[in-house]
């Protein structure tokens, strides 16, 4: 018996309450599907999702089910930039996951359809799917096209810095702002939103070929309808997420992440999703995979083309075809078939022919977008996990988007206790080539782990600093970040991590190839490792944690119960 029917026997009020909403008596007996989306007029990634909800609902109805719509609107990192709203970004992931858990548990349904496009909504729904372990289909919400001259939103940080410095005038800046988001959908670069859409498919939770479909296309609506039909089927086959989200599935997702030069924020989200299944993924797990998987996707910010071209080149299935020799092709997916079987079916159905025709219209070849593993952009993935006396648990850098000149450097520390003070220093010319900008107390326990986006863009847009200055923080970065930006430093400053102990003009050694991040000297003078350890011990003896910034509300709870960045920043 389906769980929805068992609940009717346990709670006689159920029928009356649903009849009161307009359900028919016949519908009460049907397979019942919950549709959870992050729809809302919060940002372009969510404003269109109700169309997908309606299509999914039609799909459920087409195969004899009854769907119910629930909503957990997400927020936009872009709109949260530059003010305290960014502190609420990561905690929104936890809050949405908790709300969805409440919705699906208070009134159990037979299966679920989960729909989102963007940064925190997608990982939140994937966390909820893993936690609930109910049969579930995830529907990626698609991507917007690029603007004129391939303009994409992640370039606004650069243009803003140029406007502040007087390099472009008001009209030029306004033009960029007015054309960076031509429609609804995720932003057209391989930031966190696009990355998480891709990874939902790589994990086996989204239908094959559905990540980064054009948000305004009929193709996306058709796939949402197909997802509705799939959910009803899953309710009866009882194929649950735990059968799909195995260690091998996570390995597949991280391999795809390496190949696409995915967002560094995935190292927060993938461990948090895995944790819901009692699978613990540490930084070494990611780093090992990235060392062995080639980077092959020529999409911004690491590459050249806007992300709308991704699907035209074959999308996630095309990436997985290139990675066939590495992947666990027998990993199960929501189709009831393996990854390998899904790929074979797509080939037989002329999937690649359909999308490649749209590439031809743009006078671009598939190989322009997706390289081969034999001739990759780089021989290893985009992410490195660094360790050392600054980050004993680890730190994350997207080295595919930084100058090769910064792979092994010794820099002078310039520490700040907030991003606000750091960005002010950069824009006022207080930062010089050879500096390491240290931003601390911005980790999960410090302030909620906001992005350091404006600071990185200010550095990246300054020719004198872009290939000579590193930013090191216990906060995080936008998926669009460029340059030597090292984040997720763990333990974070608020927990007494050594990043809290760094002083001005300490020498910082960054070595990407050796995967190391260390303070190696004081006031410009190199110390031995033993001497440096003694210095840090003495500084730690004198250190006292600052007062918590948030004493009320959700941020008080989050900063109290969040784990370290390298563990995933989830709430224990």
NUKOL-766638 format. One record per residue (C-alpha): residue number from 0; residue in three letters; x, y, z. Coordinates in steps of 0.001 Angstrom, whole numbers, plus 500000, padded with zeros to 6 digits. Layout:
<pts>
num	residuo	u	v	w
NUM	ALA	X	Y	Z
...
</pts>
This chain:
<pts>
num	residuo	u	v	w
0	UNK	500000	500000	500000
1	UNK	501199	503500	499176
2	UNK	502047	505672	502193
3	UNK	499466	508298	501190
4	UNK	496720	505716	501523
5	UNK	498010	504474	504873
6	UNK	497934	508036	506185
7	UNK	494291	508389	505111
8	UNK	493416	505483	507377
9	UNK	495369	506988	510271
10	UNK	494040	510532	509845
11	UNK	490346	510601	508832
12	UNK	490492	514403	508614
13	UNK	492794	514090	505594
14	UNK	490005	513424	503102
15	UNK	487856	516274	504375
16	UNK	490710	518749	504278
17	UNK	491671	517837	500731
18	UNK	488102	517871	499516
19	UNK	487949	521362	500976
20	UNK	490829	522367	498643
21	UNK	488973	521119	495578
22	UNK	490258	517561	495336
23	UNK	487754	515065	493934
24	UNK	486959	511768	495637
25	UNK	488662	509981	492752
26	UNK	491854	511969	493301
27	UNK	492004	510894	496928
28	UNK	492673	507341	495744
29	UNK	495428	508327	493297
30	UNK	499195	508175	493711
31	UNK	500046	511404	495509
32	UNK	503074	513474	494536
33	UNK	504483	516518	496320
34	UNK	506014	519180	494046
35	UNK	508489	521367	495913
36	UNK	509961	524326	494103
37	UNK	511854	527470	494979
38	UNK	509447	529522	492858
39	UNK	509014	533155	493846
40	UNK	509647	536651	492562
41	UNK	513023	536615	494256
42	UNK	515336	536497	491213
43	UNK	515441	535339	487566
44	UNK	516432	531827	488566
45	UNK	513127	531267	490361
46	UNK	510577	533655	488832
47	UNK	509761	531235	485991
48	UNK	509643	527989	487948
49	UNK	505870	527885	488327
50	UNK	505648	527095	484610
51	UNK	507730	524004	485286
52	UNK	505580	523155	488301
53	UNK	502469	523229	486096
54	UNK	504160	521046	483443
55	UNK	505297	518547	486070
56	UNK	501775	518526	487497
57	UNK	500384	517704	484036
58	UNK	502877	514865	483785
59	UNK	501676	513439	487096
60	UNK	498050	513710	485989
61	UNK	498793	512078	482624
62	UNK	499756	508812	484334
63	UNK	497017	508745	486941
64	UNK	498558	510664	489836
65	UNK	497590	513737	491824
66	UNK	500183	516405	492580
67	UNK	500238	519051	495293
68	UNK	502281	522254	495011
69	UNK	504528	523454	497836
70	UNK	506971	526375	497812
71	UNK	510233	527240	499557
72	UNK	511422	530388	497802
73	UNK	515171	530877	497672
74	UNK	517227	534075	497671
75	UNK	519759	535398	495182
76	UNK	523454	535761	495964
77	UNK	523651	538504	493348
78	UNK	521044	540600	495152
79	UNK	522635	539821	498505
80	UNK	526060	541159	497425
81	UNK	527604	544204	499036
82	UNK	525522	544244	502224
83	UNK	524641	542077	505229
84	UNK	522148	540090	503163
85	UNK	525039	537916	501962
86	UNK	525390	536563	505506
87	UNK	522028	534841	505021
88	UNK	522975	533060	501809
89	UNK	524476	529795	503061
90	UNK	522090	529516	505996
91	UNK	519230	529735	503483
92	UNK	520364	526346	502163
93	UNK	519839	524801	505577
94	UNK	516551	526612	506119
95	UNK	515053	525510	502793
96	UNK	516111	521901	503382
97	UNK	514476	522020	506814
98	UNK	511268	523536	505443
99	UNK	511002	520890	502729
100	UNK	511556	518199	505351
101	UNK	508657	519671	507326
102	UNK	506384	519831	504266
103	UNK	507050	516260	503182
104	UNK	506987	514762	506670
105	UNK	503950	516490	508123
106	UNK	501825	515183	505239
107	UNK	503597	512191	503660
108	UNK	503414	511774	499888
109	UNK	504314	508778	497732
110	UNK	507055	510563	495790
111	UNK	508381	514047	495176
112	UNK	509335	516385	492348
113	UNK	511852	519042	493311
114	UNK	512475	522080	491082
115	UNK	515128	524787	491360
116	UNK	517695	526661	489261
117	UNK	520158	528350	491543
118	UNK	522956	528455	494062
119	UNK	521350	527503	497351
120	UNK	517967	526228	496183
121	UNK	519447	523256	494328
122	UNK	521739	521947	497096
123	UNK	518964	522580	499645
124	UNK	516508	520438	497690
125	UNK	519152	517764	497108
126	UNK	519862	517717	500849
127	UNK	516154	517317	501504
128	UNK	515873	514513	498929
129	UNK	518719	512646	500617
130	UNK	517344	513263	504117
131	UNK	513770	512249	503329
132	UNK	514771	509221	501236
133	UNK	511425	509275	499430
134	UNK	511275	508453	495700
135	UNK	512201	511742	494062
136	UNK	513009	513471	490777
137	UNK	514974	516693	490587
138	UNK	514156	519133	487760
139	UNK	516887	521702	486951
140	UNK	515336	525081	486165
141	UNK	517466	525896	483128
142	UNK	519744	528757	482096
143	UNK	519291	532249	480641
144	UNK	520994	533291	477383
145	UNK	523940	535661	477341
146	UNK	523385	539333	476583
147	UNK	524873	541423	473737
148	UNK	528473	540519	472881
149	UNK	528105	537460	475119
150	UNK	527672	539648	478197
151	UNK	527063	537623	481374
152	UNK	526271	538686	484914
153	UNK	529569	537655	486509
154	UNK	531238	540466	484539
155	UNK	529323	543110	486508
156	UNK	531806	542972	489392
157	UNK	534594	543917	486986
158	UNK	532535	546712	485413
159	UNK	531551	548019	488844
160	UNK	535196	548232	489911
161	UNK	536050	549977	486637
162	UNK	533195	552462	487144
163	UNK	534329	553274	490690
164	UNK	537864	553838	489418
165	UNK	536596	556052	486553
166	UNK	537653	553676	483770
167	UNK	534104	553595	482313
168	UNK	531391	556246	482486
169	UNK	527853	556095	483885
170	UNK	526155	555319	480566
171	UNK	528514	552431	479850
172	UNK	527890	550982	483287
173	UNK	524118	551354	482921
174	UNK	524163	549573	479555
175	UNK	525912	546594	481103
176	UNK	523458	546448	484006
177	UNK	520461	546595	481662
178	UNK	521621	543726	479427
179	UNK	523377	541250	481727
180	UNK	520185	539235	482467
181	UNK	518109	538908	479273
182	UNK	515605	536395	480704
183	UNK	514809	534066	483555
184	UNK	517038	531093	484368
185	UNK	520393	530583	486028
186	UNK	523131	533054	485101
187	UNK	524961	532082	481911
188	UNK	528333	531059	483320
189	UNK	529581	527978	485164
190	UNK	528960	529423	488598
191	UNK	527408	527586	491512
192	UNK	523906	527557	490019
193	UNK	525000	526011	486722
194	UNK	527413	523668	488461
195	UNK	524762	522307	490796
196	UNK	522322	521772	487919
197	UNK	524987	519689	486191
198	UNK	525830	517763	489362
199	UNK	522178	516909	490036
200	UNK	522213	515056	486717
201	UNK	525637	513515	487319
202	UNK	524393	512173	490668
203	UNK	521545	510403	488865
204	UNK	518716	512462	490432
205	UNK	517722	514429	487305
206	UNK	516586	512988	483987
207	UNK	519395	512583	481424
208	UNK	520066	515704	479376
209	UNK	518063	518103	481561
210	UNK	520742	520280	483172
211	UNK	521167	523795	481732
212	UNK	518362	523590	479195
213	UNK	517323	527043	477919
214	UNK	514999	528411	480596
215	UNK	512566	529847	478048
216	UNK	512415	526724	475841
217	UNK	509706	524180	475195
218	UNK	512373	521527	475787
219	UNK	512495	522412	479479
220	UNK	508704	522287	479835
221	UNK	508628	518874	478142
222	UNK	511278	517520	480512
223	UNK	509363	518848	483517
224	UNK	506300	516964	482279
225	UNK	508398	513845	481813
226	UNK	509665	514273	485381
227	UNK	506068	514226	486586
228	UNK	505477	510907	484841
229	UNK	508735	509554	486246
230	UNK	507771	510489	489823
231	UNK	504582	508418	489663
232	UNK	506580	505466	488369
233	UNK	509135	505856	491166
234	UNK	506348	505855	493761
235	UNK	505442	502324	492678
236	UNK	508923	500923	492041
237	UNK	510067	502487	495345
238	UNK	513444	503440	493931
239	UNK	514708	505668	496727
240	UNK	517606	508156	496803
241	UNK	519714	505917	499070
242	UNK	519844	503355	496263
243	UNK	521096	506051	493881
244	UNK	523280	508296	496055
245	UNK	526118	505867	496691
246	UNK	529792	506699	497135
247	UNK	530209	505818	493443
248	UNK	527519	508345	492491
249	UNK	529341	511066	494413
250	UNK	532595	510074	492747
251	UNK	530882	510416	489361
252	UNK	529607	513869	490290
253	UNK	533021	515060	491467
254	UNK	534635	513745	488270
255	UNK	532143	515760	486239
256	UNK	532813	518726	488523
257	UNK	536520	518479	487733
258	UNK	535888	518232	483986
259	UNK	533642	521325	483863
260	UNK	535774	523482	486215
261	UNK	532781	523702	488514
262	UNK	532240	526190	491311
263	UNK	534332	525949	494470
264	UNK	531069	526198	496426
265	UNK	530377	522604	495403
266	UNK	532884	521625	498076
267	UNK	530356	522974	500562
268	UNK	527283	521452	498936
269	UNK	528352	517950	497894
270	UNK	529666	517048	501399
271	UNK	526472	518460	502945
272	UNK	524291	516285	500667
273	UNK	526454	513222	501337
274	UNK	526316	513865	505086
275	UNK	522541	513361	504987
276	UNK	523311	509770	503965
277	UNK	526081	509306	506547
278	UNK	528686	509505	503805
279	UNK	531558	511761	504834
280	UNK	533545	513328	501965
281	UNK	536655	515284	502964
282	UNK	538859	517648	500999
283	UNK	541367	514922	500167
284	UNK	538578	512980	498432
285	UNK	537895	515923	496114
286	UNK	541560	516704	495560
287	UNK	542458	513139	494608
288	UNK	539723	513039	491964
289	UNK	540616	516477	490585
290	UNK	544265	515453	490214
291	UNK	543236	512617	487896
292	UNK	540388	514091	485819
293	UNK	541141	516477	482940
294	UNK	539462	519858	482655
295	UNK	537688	519917	479262
296	UNK	534905	522547	479297
297	UNK	535559	525923	477640
298	UNK	532842	527845	479505
299	UNK	533186	530964	481669
300	UNK	534563	531938	484091
301	UNK	537475	529568	483505
302	UNK	536782	529324	479755
303	UNK	535587	531537	476918
304	UNK	531936	530832	476019
305	UNK	528726	531629	477953
306	UNK	527076	528653	479624
307	UNK	524039	528625	477305
308	UNK	526354	526871	474808
309	UNK	526792	523945	477200
310	UNK	523600	522117	476200
311	UNK	524145	522835	472502
312	UNK	527432	520925	472727
313	UNK	525610	517950	474259
314	UNK	525469	519034	477895
315	UNK	526185	516707	480779
316	UNK	525773	513522	478690
317	UNK	528532	514764	476337
318	UNK	530819	515433	479323
319	UNK	530099	511950	480686
320	UNK	530791	510397	477285
321	UNK	534244	511971	477378
322	UNK	534750	510630	480899
323	UNK	533473	507095	480151
324	UNK	536761	505433	481023
325	UNK	536740	507077	484479
326	UNK	533062	506902	485478
327	UNK	531139	504265	487361
328	UNK	528846	503550	484415
329	UNK	526850	501019	486418
330	UNK	525676	503676	488897
331	UNK	521882	503654	489177
332	UNK	519717	506671	488238
333	UNK	516086	507731	488644
334	UNK	515280	506230	485252
335	UNK	515789	502812	486829
336	UNK	518714	502404	484432
337	UNK	522418	502926	484887
338	UNK	524451	505910	483725
339	UNK	525847	503783	480900
340	UNK	522395	502625	479775
341	UNK	521102	506206	479789
342	UNK	524001	507361	477618
343	UNK	523375	504568	475130
344	UNK	519678	505440	474936
345	UNK	520476	509109	474250
346	UNK	522755	508127	471369
347	UNK	520064	505935	469858
348	UNK	517483	508727	470176
349	UNK	519675	511229	468228
350	UNK	519981	513453	471282
351	UNK	523353	514874	470204
352	UNK	522220	515537	466645
353	UNK	519316	517617	467942
354	UNK	521465	519913	470073
355	UNK	524471	520113	467789
356	UNK	522243	521650	465102
357	UNK	521781	524626	467405
358	UNK	525564	524959	467712
359	UNK	525871	525175	463935
360	UNK	523429	528103	463971
361	UNK	525948	529918	466168
362	UNK	528918	528963	463964
363	UNK	530584	527111	466806
364	UNK	531749	523481	466870
365	UNK	531323	520988	469680
366	UNK	535084	520822	470147
367	UNK	535144	524578	470735
368	UNK	533023	523963	473844
369	UNK	533914	520448	475046
370	UNK	537469	519276	474497
371	UNK	538591	515662	474579
372	UNK	540347	513934	477455
373	UNK	543277	513301	475099
374	UNK	543570	517013	474315
375	UNK	542119	518762	477395
376	UNK	542367	522383	478429
377	UNK	544313	521138	481448
378	UNK	545387	517657	482448
379	UNK	543838	517964	485897
380	UNK	540619	519352	487343
381	UNK	539948	522913	488383
382	UNK	540059	522599	492170
383	UNK	542924	522055	494566
384	UNK	542684	521518	498322
385	UNK	545588	523100	500177
386	UNK	546805	522244	503666
387	UNK	549397	523639	506022
388	UNK	549764	525611	509225
389	UNK	547175	528161	508028
390	UNK	544634	525485	507102
391	UNK	545216	522232	508954
392	UNK	541847	520862	507784
393	UNK	542191	522373	504328
394	UNK	541388	525304	502057
395	UNK	539999	525450	498524
396	UNK	541301	527201	495418
397	UNK	539960	527140	491849
398	UNK	543362	527185	490194
399	UNK	541932	526895	486670
400	UNK	540870	530555	486914
401	UNK	544181	531982	488161
402	UNK	547457	533026	486597
403	UNK	550178	530390	486411
404	UNK	552500	533017	487946
405	UNK	550706	532560	491287
406	UNK	551045	528785	491593
407	UNK	554138	529012	493803
408	UNK	554661	532369	495521
409	UNK	555678	533961	498800
410	UNK	553512	536952	499704
411	UNK	553230	539560	502471
412	UNK	550168	539262	504673
413	UNK	547720	542142	504961
414	UNK	545004	540901	507356
415	UNK	541442	542211	507721
416	UNK	538722	541134	510129
417	UNK	535880	541753	507653
418	UNK	535330	541903	503900
419	UNK	534129	545508	504151
420	UNK	537513	546706	505368
421	UNK	539326	544587	502761
422	UNK	537401	545871	499754
423	UNK	537848	549444	500945
424	UNK	541604	548898	501111
425	UNK	541741	547396	497615
426	UNK	539681	550162	496003
427	UNK	541643	552922	497745
428	UNK	544976	551591	496506
429	UNK	546287	550307	499853
430	UNK	547055	546846	498446
431	UNK	550296	546358	496498
432	UNK	551687	543632	494237
433	UNK	553055	540794	496342
434	UNK	550413	541137	499081
435	UNK	548226	538366	500471
436	UNK	544886	539860	501454
437	UNK	543654	537898	504485
438	UNK	539921	538158	505266
439	UNK	538905	536324	508435
440	UNK	535974	535897	510809
441	UNK	533802	535336	507730
442	UNK	533425	531558	508134
443	UNK	530188	529745	509115
444	UNK	530667	530415	512826
445	UNK	531968	533926	512223
446	UNK	529301	535584	510089
447	UNK	527501	532812	508162
448	UNK	530193	532408	505456
449	UNK	529376	535102	502908
450	UNK	531015	535414	499480
451	UNK	534053	537647	499032
452	UNK	532982	538409	495464
453	UNK	533484	542161	495264
454	UNK	536960	541962	496760
455	UNK	538077	539272	494324
456	UNK	536630	541200	491383
457	UNK	538330	544397	492505
458	UNK	541650	542547	492578
459	UNK	541027	540679	489310
460	UNK	540067	543879	487457
461	UNK	543269	545679	488485
462	UNK	546086	544762	486089
463	UNK	548731	545525	488695
464	UNK	547121	543159	491232
465	UNK	545380	540440	489218
466	UNK	548431	538202	488845
467	UNK	550403	539382	491888
468	UNK	547959	539320	494826
469	UNK	546187	536412	496512
470	UNK	543074	536533	498667
471	UNK	542901	534031	501539
472	UNK	539764	533691	503653
473	UNK	537671	531432	505860
474	UNK	534709	532769	503888
475	UNK	533762	531569	500426
476	UNK	533680	532861	496878
477	UNK	531248	533232	494036
478	UNK	531311	530448	491470
479	UNK	532342	533176	489046
480	UNK	535467	534111	490978
481	UNK	538671	534692	489034
482	UNK	542230	534879	490254
483	UNK	544164	533329	493186
484	UNK	541265	533190	495620
485	UNK	541782	530678	498440
486	UNK	538711	530100	500600
487	UNK	537043	527729	503074
488	UNK	540112	527938	505349
489	UNK	539522	525447	508164
490	UNK	539565	525681	511122
491	UNK	538057	529124	510690
492	UNK	539161	532175	512643
493	UNK	536176	532193	515009
494	UNK	537171	528705	516175
495	UNK	540743	529828	516811
496	UNK	542165	528583	513527
497	UNK	545600	529913	512681
498	UNK	544181	532306	510087
499	UNK	543108	534359	513138
500	UNK	546752	534632	514239
501	UNK	548282	536041	511044
502	UNK	549816	539507	511451
503	UNK	550763	542214	508938
504	UNK	553889	541422	506918
505	UNK	553918	537743	507863
506	UNK	555246	535731	504916
507	UNK	552647	533483	503280
508	UNK	553764	530627	501031
509	UNK	551207	529396	498487
510	UNK	552214	526282	496536
511	UNK	549406	524909	494374
512	UNK	551337	521924	493018
513	UNK	552431	520868	496489
514	UNK	548924	521590	497789
515	UNK	550337	523660	500643
516	UNK	549413	526923	502389
517	UNK	551703	528091	505173
518	UNK	552853	531131	507087
519	UNK	556655	530886	506923
520	UNK	557933	534143	508355
521	UNK	557380	537267	510441
522	UNK	557864	540915	509352
523	UNK	559323	539808	506036
524	UNK	561897	537441	507573
525	UNK	561746	533689	506918
526	UNK	561524	531377	509940
527	UNK	562133	527677	510256
528	UNK	559011	525531	510630
529	UNK	559879	524954	514298
530	UNK	560334	528686	514948
531	UNK	557085	529464	513145
532	UNK	555220	526896	515197
533	UNK	556484	528509	518417
534	UNK	555346	531925	517183
535	UNK	551853	530639	516392
536	UNK	551579	528901	519772
537	UNK	552504	532136	521544
538	UNK	550020	534157	519457
539	UNK	547289	531591	520152
540	UNK	547962	531927	523905
541	UNK	547193	535646	523677
542	UNK	544246	535343	521272
543	UNK	540652	535811	522403
544	UNK	537648	535298	520121
545	UNK	535675	538399	519172
546	UNK	532077	538812	520192
547	UNK	529516	537097	517998
548	UNK	528086	539420	515366
549	UNK	524597	537895	515526
550	UNK	522820	537325	518828
551	UNK	519269	536717	517548
552	UNK	517397	534842	514848
553	UNK	518482	532262	512318
554	UNK	522060	533541	512041
555	UNK	522526	533084	515783
556	UNK	521493	529438	515391
557	UNK	523568	528911	512273
558	UNK	526769	530456	513616
559	UNK	526350	528382	516777
560	UNK	525754	524982	515161
561	UNK	527488	525122	511744
562	UNK	530418	522810	511078
563	UNK	533633	523909	509386
564	UNK	533752	524934	505722
565	UNK	535730	521838	504709
566	UNK	533055	519593	506233
567	UNK	530273	521355	504277
568	UNK	529103	524170	506552
569	UNK	525906	522308	507471
570	UNK	524218	522608	510854
571	UNK	524806	519794	513325
</pts>
